[in-house]
């Protein structure tokens, strides 16, 4: 499939299109989708000429079989230059909003995206230097985003994390929250994976809940897929996947580590600068007396 001519915009405001596209990143049939999502009607996903319109937009390919048709989504379409630029801008805008909410108690108070963008930009323009530097540390630049794309285009990642079972587990009870742009989904999923791994490794990250999906929901099917793919973990494909995952985890750990804004060093700096010798002696005396229980 040609990624240039794909029209991702038709996914917007059409839940049926999104369900089909997300569900078939790895090839599946409509009956597979009905079972995974719990649709009792075998024709629901066919309504509105869904398959035909997705094919016309170059977002899926349908292979005709003797009994069932297999659908495969045009995954490469996500990584066109235009969509990656748009996605990076959207992701950084979400990071800005969460940062302003947590650092300044900012609430945009509008349901209109254009108005919200204006308010966010105005708020950013009024950040002091320290907050601006903190924000720049957690925003993503093009090179950092490129590392994420390398992870997302890894075949093992696609097979294990983007299976029909994983997608339906994440969204079955909240279908309307499936993002219009699947790259936004990939980012939030990866955030959730990194956050969960950080908790296990005692390297916790300060990632807002709205920027991540819960990895715990899909960890079992992901584990089973990886284990089946390489029972002893020695396959070249799994080794490459592990390398990409480690690089991705390191990126998130560096950007969102909990102690990034630990200012306790100021106290230590104060101890050796503004306190003179007499103050230190008095301080030591009080500590000694307190230790003696007096």
N, C-alpha and C positions, 0 to 999 in steps of 0.2 A: 504494500500500500504506500502511496505517496503521502508524506507528511505535510507537504506544502499545500495541497488542495483540501485538506481536512477542515471541516467547519465545526469547531468545538462549541460555538455559540448556541447551537440548537439544543444543547444540554440544559441551558438555562430555562427555568420555569417549566420543565417537562420531566416530571418524576419518572415516568415510564421509560423515557430515553436513558436517563441516568442509571436506572436499575439494570437495564440491559447492558449498557456500556461497561459499568463497573463489574458486573457479574461475569463478563466474558473476556476479561483481560487474559485469563487462561481459558481455552476453548470449552464451551458448554452448549447444551441444547436448551430449548425453551422448557422442556419437561424438567430438566435439572433445576432451572431457575424457579419454576413453580413449586417444586418440592422444597428448595432451600428457603424461599421467602414465604411459604405457606399460602400460596394462592390456590384456591379450590377450582377456579375457572381456568381451563387449559387455554383459553383464548384471550385472557386479559392483556397479556404483553404483546399480542398481535394487533390490538385495537389501534385505530388511528394510523394504520399503515406504518407502524413503528419501524419494522425491519427495513422496509423500502426507503424510508426517509433517512435512517441512519446509514444505509448503504450509499444513498445519493450524496450524503455529507462526507463520505469516505471515512466513517468512524467504525464501521464493522465490515466483516467479510462473512458471507454465508456460504457454506459448502453443502451442497445438496447430497443427501445420502439416500439409500434405498428405503429406509424407514424413518430416519430423523435427520434434520438439518443441524449442522454444527456452526456455531457463531463464534467468531474471534474478533475482538476489538482491536482497533488500530492504536496500540499503545505508544508507538513512536510519535504519533501526532501530538502527544502531550509536550514533547520536547522541542518543538519548533522554536526558533529564536523569538518570535513574537509572543508566544504563550509563556515562555520562560521569563521574559522581561515583565510581562503583565503579572505573572505569579509572584515574582520577587518583590515587585512594588506592593502588591496586596499583602504579602506576608510581613513586610517591614511596616506597613500601615497598621496591621493587627498588633505587632510588637509595640509600636508607638502608643497605641490606645491602651494596652495593658500596662505599659510602663507609666503612663500619665495617671492612670487610675490608682496604681499602687504607690507612686511616689508623690502625687499631688492631690489625690482624691478627685481627680477629674472625671466628670460624667458628661458625655456629649449631649444627652437628652434629646435625641432626634432619631427618627426612623428613616430619614432620607440620607442615602449614602453620600450624595454630593454635599449636603449641608454638614454632615459629620466630617467629611474630609477637610472642609474649610476650617471647622473648629479645631480639628486635630493639628492642622498646619499652623494655625494661629497660636495654639498652646505650645507647640514645639518652638516657634520663633521666640517665645518668651521664657524659655528655659535658661537658668543660669549656667555658667560654664561647667560646673561640676556635674550637674544632671545631664547636660548635653554630652559630656564625655562618657558618662555611664551608659546612656542610650546608644551611642555609637559602638560601644563594646558588644552589645547584644543584637544589634541589627546585622543583617547578612549582606556582605558585598558579593560581587559577581564571582570571585574566585571561590569563596566559601560555598556559594550556591552550586557552583560547578561540582564540588566534591559530593554534595547531596545527590545531584543528578547521576553521577557515576555509580552511586550506591543503588539508586532506584532503577537503573538500567541493567543491573546485574541480574542474570537469568535466575539464579537461585533465590534472590530476594523476591522477584516477581512470582515465582512458583510457590514459595512458602507463605508469603505475606499477603498476596493478592488473590488467593484462591476464593472460589465462590463461598466456601464454608466460612472463611475469615470475614469477607465483606458482609455476608448476611448476619453473622454474629454481631458485628459492630453496629449495624443499622436496622436490623429487623424490626425493632420496636420504635424506631424513630426515623423512618424513611425520609421524611421531609428535610432532615438535616444532612442529607447527602450533598456535598458541595457541588456547585455548578462546574467548578474547575477541579478535575481530579488531582492536579499538582498540589492544591491546597490540602486535599486529603492525604497525599503522600507525606507532606511536611508534618501534619499533625500526628499521623501514625508514627513517623520516625521520632518525633518529640516524645511520644508515649513510650516507645521502646527504650530510648536513651534514659528517660526518667526512671523507668522500672529497673533497668540494669544498674543505674546509679544507686538506687536504694539497696540493692543486693550487695554491691561492692562498697557500701558506706561512702559513696561519693555523691551525696545528694545534690540535686539541682533545683534552683529556684525558678521553676517553669510554671506560669499560670495555667490553671486547669483548662481554660478556654482555648489554649494553644496546643492541646494534646489530646489524643485518644487513649483510652485505657488499654494497655497492652495485655493486661491480665485476661481480657475477654477472649483473646485469640492465641494465647501462649501455648495451649495444649495442641491445637492443630498445627501450629507452626513447628513445634518441637517434633511432632510425629512425621511431618513432611521432611524435615532436615535429617532425622534419624533414618528414615526409609531411604533417602537419597544417598546417604553415606553412613552405614551402621558403625563403622570404626572411626569416622571423622577424618579419613585420610585422602578423600578424593580431591583432585585439583580444584574442582568447582567449589567444594565447600571451603577449602583453604582460601580461595580468592574471595568468597563471600565473607569469611571471618575477617579478612584484612580490611575489606570495605566497611564492614560493620564497626570494627575497631577505630578506623579513621573517623567515621561518622560520630561515634560515641565520644571520641576525644574532642571533636569540634564542639559538640553541645556541652560537654563537661567544662571546657575552657570558657565558653561564653556565658553559661548560666550557673556556674558554681555558687553555692550558697555563701561562701565567705568572700565573694568578690568585694563586697562593700564593708568589710570588717575594718573599723577604724580604731581598734584597740591599740594599734601602734602609736596613735597620738598620745595615749597615756604614757607609754614608754618614752616617747620623745620628750614629753613634758618633764618626766623624772630627771632627765639629764640636761635640761635647759633652764627652765624658769625656776626650779627649786634650788635654792642655794644650800650651802653645806649645813648651816644651822637648822634649816627646815627639815633636812634629811635626818639630822641627829634627833630632833624632836619626834619626828615620825617613827624612827626606830625605837625610841624610848616608849612611846605609846604602845607599839606593837609588843614590846617586851613585857610591859606591865599587864597588857591584856592577856598575854600568854601565861602570866603567873596567876591569873584569876583575881587580880586586885581591882 
